[in-house]
Amino acid sequence: MTAGVDQGLPASARFHTKRDYGRVFYRQQKGSGRWCVVLLAPRQAHWTPPSRLGLMVSTKVHKHAVRRHQIKRWIREWFRTSGKQQATGFDVVVLVRSDPPVDGHAEFARDCQRSLEKALRASAQPGSQVRRKKSSKS
């Protein structure tokens, strides 16, 4: 990394609220790999920036927060370097299914890339993850 050059994701390129995640879960295109699932939702053309990233790494993936944060850094780096260009016009949520190998950073990035490509080829399925209880009024 070059000193003095900010290579992180700006706050405008990240998810911040439950509402952001809910929109992607409701109108999604999905691609899955060995270690992660990538969900996409189209963005309006006038919204800036052109794509945003949301991350979900649960304690079931790994019990130590240090490892979960390392996985999140790997995903942010992959998204910043290659995923962002492909996902232009989409909100992206990456769900980590299981713990990748500790020395498998490049392999994990390839898995994320393949999952993104699958999601881009998939057709949108509105409401496929949302299940609502039917109210029973007597």
C-alpha positions as CSV (number, residue, x, y, z in Angstrom):
1,M,0.0,0.0,0.0
2,T,1.3,3.4,-0.9
3,A,1.7,5.8,2.0
4,G,-0.7,8.8,1.9
5,V,-3.1,7.2,-0.6
6,D,-6.5,6.3,0.7
7,Q,-7.5,2.9,-0.7
8,G,-10.5,2.3,1.4
9,L,-14.2,2.3,0.5
10,P,-15.8,5.7,1.2
11,A,-18.8,5.8,3.6
12,S,-21.0,6.6,0.6
13,A,-20.1,3.2,-1.0
14,R,-21.2,1.2,2.1
15,F,-24.5,0.2,3.6
16,H,-25.5,1.8,6.9
17,T,-29.1,0.9,7.7
18,K,-31.3,-2.1,8.0
19,R,-33.4,-0.5,5.2
20,D,-30.5,-0.7,2.7
21,Y,-30.1,-4.4,3.4
22,G,-33.8,-5.1,3.3
23,R,-34.1,-3.5,-0.2
24,V,-31.4,-6.0,-1.5
25,F,-33.0,-8.9,0.2
26,Y,-36.4,-8.1,-1.3
27,R,-35.3,-7.5,-5.0
28,Q,-32.4,-9.8,-5.4
29,Q,-30.2,-11.5,-8.0
30,K,-28.3,-14.3,-6.2
31,G,-25.0,-16.1,-6.9
32,S,-23.4,-18.5,-4.5
33,G,-20.0,-20.1,-4.1
34,R,-18.1,-22.2,-1.7
35,W,-17.6,-19.6,1.0
36,C,-20.0,-16.8,0.2
37,V,-23.3,-15.7,-1.4
38,V,-23.6,-12.5,-3.3
39,L,-26.9,-10.7,-3.6
40,L,-27.5,-7.9,-6.0
41,A,-30.3,-5.3,-6.4
42,P,-30.4,-2.7,-9.2
43,R,-29.9,1.0,-8.3
44,Q,-31.6,4.0,-9.7
45,A,-29.4,5.7,-12.3
46,H,-29.5,9.1,-10.5
47,W,-28.3,7.6,-7.2
48,T,-24.6,8.2,-6.3
49,P,-22.3,6.3,-6.0
50,P,-23.0,3.8,-8.8
51,S,-22.6,0.8,-6.5
52,R,-22.5,0.1,-2.7
53,L,-21.4,-2.8,-0.6
54,G,-23.0,-4.5,2.4
55,L,-21.3,-7.3,4.4
56,M,-22.7,-10.0,6.7
57,V,-20.3,-12.2,8.6
58,S,-22.0,-14.0,11.5
59,T,-20.5,-15.4,14.6
60,K,-21.4,-18.9,13.2
61,V,-18.7,-18.3,10.6
62,H,-16.0,-17.8,13.2
63,K,-16.3,-17.1,16.9
64,H,-13.5,-14.6,17.1
65,A,-14.2,-11.0,16.0
66,V,-10.6,-10.5,14.8
67,R,-11.1,-13.3,12.1
68,R,-14.5,-11.9,11.1
69,H,-13.1,-8.5,10.6
70,Q,-10.2,-9.9,8.6
71,I,-12.8,-11.6,6.3
72,K,-14.6,-8.3,6.0
73,R,-11.4,-6.5,5.0
74,W,-10.7,-9.2,2.3
75,I,-14.2,-8.6,0.9
76,R,-13.8,-4.8,0.9
77,E,-10.4,-5.1,-0.9
78,W,-11.9,-7.5,-3.5
79,F,-14.8,-5.2,-4.1
80,R,-12.7,-2.0,-4.3
81,T,-10.2,-3.6,-6.7
82,S,-12.4,-5.6,-9.1
83,G,-16.0,-6.2,-8.0
84,K,-17.0,-2.5,-8.0
85,Q,-16.4,-2.2,-11.8
86,Q,-18.5,-5.2,-12.6
87,A,-21.3,-4.4,-10.2
88,T,-21.8,-0.8,-11.5
89,G,-25.5,0.0,-11.1
90,F,-26.1,-2.5,-8.4
91,D,-26.2,-2.7,-4.6
92,V,-24.1,-5.7,-3.5
93,V,-24.5,-7.7,-0.3
94,V,-22.0,-10.4,0.5
95,L,-23.1,-13.1,3.0
96,V,-20.2,-15.3,4.2
97,R,-21.3,-18.9,4.6
98,S,-18.2,-20.5,6.1
99,D,-14.7,-19.6,7.2
100,P,-12.3,-19.6,4.3
101,P,-8.7,-20.8,4.8
102,V,-6.5,-18.4,6.8
103,D,-4.0,-18.4,3.9
104,G,-6.7,-18.4,1.2
105,H,-7.1,-14.7,0.6
106,A,-6.7,-15.0,-3.2
107,E,-8.9,-18.1,-3.4
108,F,-11.6,-16.4,-1.4
109,A,-11.5,-13.4,-3.7
110,R,-11.9,-15.7,-6.7
111,D,-14.9,-17.3,-5.0
112,C,-16.5,-13.9,-4.4
113,Q,-15.8,-13.0,-8.1
114,R,-17.4,-16.2,-9.4
115,S,-20.5,-15.6,-7.1
116,L,-20.8,-12.0,-8.4
117,E,-20.7,-13.2,-12.0
118,K,-23.4,-15.8,-11.3
119,A,-25.5,-13.2,-9.6
120,L,-25.1,-10.8,-12.6
121,R,-26.3,-13.6,-15.0
122,A,-29.3,-14.5,-12.7
123,S,-32.7,-12.8,-13.2
124,A,-34.1,-10.8,-10.4
125,Q,-36.5,-12.6,-8.1
126,P,-38.6,-10.1,-6.2
127,G,-39.6,-11.2,-2.7
128,S,-38.1,-14.6,-3.0
129,Q,-36.5,-14.4,0.5
130,V,-39.3,-12.5,2.2
131,R,-41.9,-14.7,3.9
132,R,-44.8,-13.0,5.6
133,K,-47.3,-14.6,8.0
134,K,-50.8,-14.5,6.8
135,S,-53.0,-12.8,9.4
136,S,-55.9,-14.9,10.5
137,K,-58.9,-12.7,11.3
138,S,-62.0,-14.6,12.4
